[in-house]
């Protein structure tokens, strides 16, 4: 997949990186929606919109507001990387629009849904709500699946063989997303070994969505080598009980610019005091969603 021609060009784009999400003037951009301890990303190219994940159940209002600010009334494709509640929980409510009732005029129109398939799916109320909301519009996909429209190209990349008893995080989709001249690797909550395989399959990237919200299990020396100098984005909720992102992850990422939608231990007196001293000038904790505009 194509990448930006030079790191300098990427850094030039990133000078505009953190800005209020009320601005919807740029039509080609990645928007990491602040959904607390969970994940949700809007990929937008003019009137084309793709969503990746839907945050936890409490995140639906944030997703609805972000789509409103971007002027999005229809989503071409919504991809759910795996079936944990912090990735699918906000979907059913978000689809119902402002009035909170499915089947009314303000419902969000979505053309299609992708997920990892139904094998070994969890028997949770959140998953049942997801299945009921998407109905027959969903398709289970795996490595080799591709989708493209306008300047958006998405490929599900191979992460290696899967054990029959693999936990949910290991079963997730790894996505290689190209928007204009920028490429993003989105590995969901995959463990480091599978993230490294995804990074090699995707090729050089400009943006890396750090696996598992910055948890220590999602990154390794092999991952760091494979992603090169990519700018990293971490979706981690303020006051999350997991103390994400882990200071070891920030250290592993070295001098790369790291954008964080929220963090548990910024306050040295907070629940995760080791995080505050781990933050450096290259780490940007954003009080709102992270928006990355992309040149065509």
N, C-alpha and C positions, 0 to 999 in steps of 0.2 A: 504494500500500500504506500502511496506517496507520503512524503514528509516535507516540512518546511525546508527551503534550500539552505538555510544557515541558522545557527543558534542566535546570531545577532538579530535576525529578523524576528525570531520568536521572542527574544527579550524585549524587543521594541513593542510587540503586541502586548506583552505582559505589563508594561507600564500603565496600561489601561485596565488592568486585571480586576482590581477591587473597586467597585463603584456601586452606588445605591441601586437596588434591583427595581426601583420604580422607573428607571430609565429604560425605555424599550425602543430606542432609536436605531440600534444595530440589529440587522436582520439575520446575521450569521454568527451564532455564538453557542457556547456551552454554558449552561446555568446549573450549578450544583445547588439544589434547593435546601435550605436549612430546615431539616425535618427532625432535629434533635439526634438521638442515638439511632440512626438508621441511614438509608441511602435513597436518594432520588435525584435524577439528572434529566434536564430538558436539553435536547439537541435541536437547534432551530436553524433552518435555512429558508428565509423569506416565509412563505406560507406552508412550508413543510415542517412538521414537528414529530420528533421521536422522544418517547420517555423511556428511561431505564430505571426500574425499581420504583417503589411507591412509599417508602418509609414505613414507620409503625402506625398503628391505628390512629393515634392522636395527631398524625401529620397531615391529614387530608386538607384542613383549612389552609395550611401553608402551601400545599400544592395548588389548590384552587386559586389562591391569591397570586402565586407565581405565574400561572397560566394566564390569569387576567392581565397582569402587568405586561406580559409578552404579547398580548393580543391573540392568544391561541384559543380557538373554539373547537378545533378538531385535531386529534392526534392520529397520525398515519399508522404508527406502530408503537405499541407499548411492550417492552421486554422486561420480564421478571426474571432476574438471574437465578434465584432459587426460592424456596418456599418458606423461609423463616419469616416470622411476623414483622421484623423490622425492615423487610424488603417488599412485602406484599400487603401489609396491614392497612395502609391508607387508601388502597385502590378503590374498594367498593364505595366508600363514602365520597371520594373525589369524583367518581363517575356520576354521582347523583347531583352534582352541582350545588349551587348556593342553597336551594331549598331542602337539601338532604333527602329527597325522595326520588327514587328511580322511576322512570316512566313519565316524567314531566318535561316541559319544554326546555328547561335549562340543563338537562343532562349533557354531559360531555360526550361528544361523538368520538369513538375510537374505531378505526377500520379493522385492526387485527391485534392480537396479543401473541407473544411468544413466551414460552417458559421451558424449563428443562425436561418436561415430560412428567408423567404421573407415577413412574416406578418408585416404590418406597416413599410415597408422598406422606407427609405427616397427617395424623388424624386430629387436627386442631380446629377450633371454631373459626379462627382467622383464615385458615386454608379453605374451609367449607364456604365461607363468605366470598372468598376470591372466586372459587369455582362457580358459585351461583351468579356472581356479578358478570363474569365474562362469557358464560354460556358456551355456545359452539363457535365463538370467534377465536378461541385459543388454539394454538398448535404447539406441540412439543417438538423442539428442534435440538440438533446436536452439532458437533464439529462439521464444518463444510457448508452449513446453511449461510446464505448471503441475502442481503436486501439492499437496494439502492434506489434513490430518488433524488433528483436535483443534484446538489453537491454533497449529499449524505450517502456514505457507503458503510455497511455494517457486515462483518463476518464473524461467525462463531468459530473460534480457533480451538485446536486440539490441545488438551492438557494431560494426555497420557491415559493409561488404562485405569479403570475404576474397580475397586474391590466390591464384591456383592454386598458387604455389610458397611459400606462407606457411610459416614454421617452426612447430614444435609449440606453442610458447608462445602464438602468435597464434591458434591454432585452438581454444583452450580455451573452456569455458563460463563465462559470468558469471552469478552467481546473486543474486537479490533474495530474502532470507529474512526472513519475519516470524514472530516468536515472541511470542505475547501482544501487548503493545503496543510492542514494540521491533522495529526493522527493521535488518537487516545487509546490506551489500553485500559479496559474496565474489567477486572477479574473478580468482582463480587467479593465473597468471603472465602475464596479458595486459600488453601495452605500454600506455603512458600514454594514447595516443590512443583505444584501445579501452576502457580503463578509464573515461575521461571520458564516452564514449558510453553505457557501462553505467550510470554514476552518474546521468546525465540520464534514462535510461529507467526506473531504479528509483525516482527521486524522493527526497525528503528521507530521510536515514537517521540512525540513532542510533549505529551501530557500523560501522566500515570496516575490513575485513581487507586490510591493505596488500598491493598486488600484488607478486609476485615476491620475497617474503621481505624486503621493504625495499630491493630493488635500485633504483638510480637511474632505470632505464628504465621503472619502473612508475608514476611519479607526475609530475604537471605542475601548473602554476598552474590549468589548467582542471579538473583532478581535485579540487584543494583547494577551489576555488570550488563545485564541484558537490556535494561531500560536506558542506559547511557545517561545523558545529561538532562533527561526529561524533567520538567517541572512537575511536582507531585501535589495532589489534592487529597485531603483526608476529610471524610465525613464522620465527625465524632460529636456527640451531643454534650452540651454543657452539663456538668454534674453527673455524667454517666457513671454507673457503678463499676465499670471495667477499667477505669483510668486510661481510656484511650484518648489520644494516641500514646503509646508506650514511649518513654524517653529513649529506649534502645532503638526504636524504629527511626526516630529523628536523627540519632547519631549514625545509624546505618546509611541514611540518605545523604549524609555528608553535607556539603555546602550547597546542595540544590535548594531552590526556592520551594517552600512548602506552604500551601494554603490550607487553612483548617477552618471548617465551618463552625466549630465549637470545640471546647476542650474542658476536661474535668478539673484540672489542677492548676489553673492560672493563678488563683489565689494561693500563696504559700501556706495559708492557714486552712485551706480547703481539704477535701477528701483525698486528694492525690498530690501531696506536696512535692514529690520528686519531679513533677512535670515542669513547674515554674522555672527552676534554674536550668532546665534543659533547653529552654527556648532561646533562640538567637535572632539576630537581625534578619536572617533568611526565612524565618518562620512568621507567617502572617495569620493571626487569628482574626477572622472576619465576623463582625457582629450581625451579618446578614448572609444571604446567599452569595456564592462565588460566581462571578460572571467572567468568561473568557471570550472576548470577541475575536473572530478569525477573518483574515483577509480571504477573498475568493481565490 
